Amino acid sequence: MKLKTVLIVTLSVIALTNCGTSSKSKDQKENETSDKIEQTSTDERPERPDRPERGDRPERGDRPDRGEGRREYEKVETALGKLTPLSAFDEFNPNSVTVSFNGDEITIESTGHPNHTTPYWEESDSLYIKPVVAIAQTPGRIGSHRDRSLTLTVSASPGIAVKSTTTGLGPIGISVTGVPIFNDSEGPNRPLEEEIAETFDYAGGHVGPSGYHYHTEAKDVPENTMLSHNDKKIVGIMADGFLIYGRKDFDGSYPTDLDASGGHFGATPHSNGEKIYHYHIINEYYVGNLIVLFAVDFMGSPTNIL
């Protein structure tokens, strides 16, 4: 990907609302897959001496979101961090994502459109496929709504914050495909559940009023040719500037030293052997056979995805 220096322009905040409701189709069948999860006991995860205090964690329905949409994050003091490896951005979808630099900040802009197949594309689109996992679909299609562009500006050297920050509704990260990453909530005071899971495509995504987005790890099906599934692939970048990878570590093993947010210091496929702080998809089932991408707190200081 060609990187260029640009001026960062202040953008208006796009209000994001909770996901849409599902509508079942009799012709759609579930194709469930299951993986043997090598669970890591929390007793085996050592506490890091420099781990920040855990932030206040209000009840899901009482989290301070702006209106029905997303949370306004406050800046949190952080320790000095290491430079994010630039080669990681070579993995991002060049048709949707533009990465630029301005001083000590990185800006990731995306159209929000994935570069993989899904039943959520318009049927006339070349990437449209019939459902192979979802047995129901939420209303709406990719490209049929208003502009879904995203902009995230983060520190080029993100550091661990003095306390963690709970995630709000709406985008909390941007994936390598350009699709926004959401947390484990479907809306205010509504966690992910089986009825909602029925609407997820093999990529772990569906459409809501805020557009197409991911909640869970992709499935191990033939149609999945690019997304992380029980491996060490990069998943994307979170709103606090830390990269997130799949369930496995750089050496192919399951990490045993993750903190409460699934993060640790270690080498990644992009850090040239240097140990940097980064997240992993936590290797635990959330509900049923779902493994969510990020259902925990930010360990850095998050910024708003506009």
N, C-alpha and C positions, 0 to 999 in steps of 0.2 A: 504494500500500500504506500502510495506517495504521501509523505508527510510534509506539511507546509505551515509556515507561520502566518497566523491571521490575528486580527484584533478581535477580542471577545466583545460581543454586542449583547447588551442587556435585553433579555427577551421577556415578554409578558407571560405570566403564569397561566397555563391551561388547566382549568379545573377538571379533575378526574373524579368519576363517581364509581360506585360499586358495580360489580359484574352483573350481566343480565341473567335472567332465569332460563331454565332449560326447557326444551320441548322434545319429547321422545318420538322416534320414528320406528315403526314395526319392522322396516326393512333393514335396519341397522343392527348388527350383532356385535356383541362384545368379544374381543379377542384378548383375553387376559394373559399376561405373562407373569411369571414369578421367578425371583432370583434368590439364591441362598445368601442371606445377609450374614456376614461375619460380624456379629454384634461386638461392640467394644464397651466393656463395663466402665462406668464413670469412675470406679475405684482404681482403674488402671491408667487414668489420665492424670498425670501429675500437675499440680498447680504451678504456674509460672510465677517467679518472684515479682515480675514487673506487670502482672496482670492487673488491669484497672478495676476499680470498684464497679459493681453491677448497678446500672441505673435503675431508678424507680420504675416499676413495671405495673402500670394500672391495668385493670380489667380490660379485655379486648374491646368491649363496647364503649369504654370510657376514655379511650386514648384520644389525645388532643389532636384530632384531624381538623382540617380547615373545611367547614361545611360538611357535605357528604363525601367529599373526595379525599384529598391527601393531606398529610401533615406538613407543617412548616417546621423544618429542623433548625435548631439553634446551634451555633458554632460552639464546639467543645475544645478546650485546651488539649493539645496532643504532644507527645514526645517527638523528638526528631526522628524522621523516618528515612528509609532508603528509596532511591529512585526506582520508579516502576519500570521494568524492562520494556524497552520500546518494541522489541520483537514480538511481544504478546499481541500487539495491535495488528500484526500481519495476519492473524487468524480471523479477524473480523470481516464480515461480509462487505466487500467493497461497493456493491450495488446499493447498499442501504446506509452504510456507516462512513462518516468522514471524521478523521482524528486530526486535530491541530494543536499547536502549542503557542503559548504566550507567556514568556518568562518562566515562572515556576509552576504554571498551571497547565493542565491538559483538558481539552474540550472534546467530548464525543457527541457528535450529532448523528441522528438516525431518523429514517423515514418510518421506522417501526415495521417494515415489511420483511418477512423472512425469505430465505433463499432455499426453502425446502417445501415439499409437498404437504398439503393439509386439506381436509374437507372444508376448511373455513375460507379458502379462496373462492372467488366467483367461479361458477362452473365453466365459464368461458375462458378462464385463465389456464395457461399451460401447466401450472403447478397444482391445479385442482385434482384431488383424488377422492374416491368414495371412502367413507370411514372404515378404518381397519381396527380401531380400538374403541372409539366413542360409540355408545349406543343411543346417545341423545346429543343434540347440539343447541347451543345458545343462539339467539337471534343475531342476525347481522353477518356480514362477510368482510374479508380484508379488501380494502379499496372502495367499499361502498359507503363509507362514512366520511365525516369531515377529516381535515388534516390531522394525522396522528404523529407528527414529528416530535422528536425528543431531543433535548439538549442537557448534557451533564458536564459540569466543569468541576474538576477535582484537583487536589494538589498533586504535583508530579512526584512528590516524596511523602506519601501519606504516613502518618504515625499513629501509634496506639494512643487513645484518648484517656483522660484521667477517669472517665466513667463511660460505661456503655450507653447506647441510645436505642430505645425500642423503635421498631419500624412502624410506619404508618401505612394507610391504604394508598393505592396507586403504585407507580413505578418505584422500585427500590434499587434497581440496577439495570444495566443494559447488557444483553447477551451478545455472543459473537455473531449471531444471525441478524442482530439489529432489533430484535423483539425485546420489549421491556420485561423485566423480572418482577413478579409480585410476591408478596409473602403468603402466609398460610391462612389468610382471611378472604372470604368472598364478599364481604361487605361489613358495615358496622355491626359488631356483636354476632357475626356469622362466620364460624370457622369452616374450613373445608370439610366436607362430609361425602358419603357415598353418592348421594343424589347429584352433587356437583361434580364428583369425579367421573361420572358417566358421560360428562360433556367434554372431557379432555381428549384431544387427539393424541397420536403416538408421541408427539413432541412435548406433551404435558401442558398444552395450551388450549385456550378457547377465546371467544370474543365476548367482550362486555361493552358498556357504554364508552369506556376509554380505549376501545380497540382490542386487537389481538395481543395476548400476553401469555407468559408462562407462569405456572405455579409449581410444577413438579418435574422431576427428572424424566427424560425421554424413555420410551419403552424399547426393549430389545426385539424389534421386528425388522423384517427385510427392508421395509420402507425407510427406516432410520439409517441413513448413510453418512451422517455428519455430526449428530448431536451426542454429547457425552452420555454414556450409560455404563455405570460400574467400571469406570476407567480413570485415567489421569488427564483427560483432555481439558482444555480451558473451557469454562462455561461463559464467562463474561467479566464485567467489572461492576462492583457494587457502588452505591452512592457515597461511600466514605473513601473511595479511591482504591480499595484493595481488590485484587483480582480474585476470582473464585474458580476453583477447579473441581473435577469430578471426585468421586468417592475415594479414589486411590491416590497414593503419593507418587512422587517422581520415579521411585524405584519399582512401582507396581504393587506395593504392599498397602494395606490399610493403615493409615497413621494412628498411633496410639497416644499421642501427646496433644490432641486437639483441646482447645479451651471450650468454654460453654457456647461459643459462637461458631465452632467448627474451624477455628483458625490456629495457625502455629507459624513459627519461623522454620523455614526449610528451603531447600533448592526446588526450583520448578523447571518445567521444560523450557522456560525462557530466561532464566536468571543466570545462565552460564556458571552454575555451581555455587553462586552466592546465596546465602540464606536470607530470604526476605519473608515478611509476614504476608500470608495469603489465607484465604478461606478454602474449605472443601465442602462439597455436599456431605452432610452428616449421614453416616452409614447406618441409618435406623429407619424402620417403617414409621410413618406418621399416623396413617389410618388405613386399614386394609393392606393393599399392596402398594400404597403410595409412598414415595420418598420425595419430600418437598425440597426445593432448591435452597431456600433460606427462610427458616421459621424462627430465627433467633435475633439477638441484638447486634447492632453495628458496634464494632470495637474501635473504630476510628470516629472522626467527626464528619457525619454525613452532610451533604448539600442537597438541595432540592433539584429534582429532575424536572425541567420546565418543558 
